[in-house]
Amino acid sequence: MILADNMNLDGLVIFFLLIIFGPPLLLVLIGFAIKSNSAKGAKVLFIMAVTYLLIAGGICGTLMMG
């Protein structure tokens, strides 16, 4: 057996959650920062954040459900 039943995998779950929510949060923050200067660029960043969240949530969510 590779994984024992009593292993603590909390760090792995936190790692996956950071992969899912980290980059979209960063993109949204950058989008709000540049919204006054470049509305079109901010819109692109918001779309990228949502797309990343959907794709990463699907892939990492599937891995976490095991």
Secondary structure, DSSP 8 states (H G I E B T S, - for coil): --S-TT---HHHHHHHHHHHHHHHHHHHHHHHHHTTT-HHHHHHHHHHHHHHHHHHHHHHHHHHH-
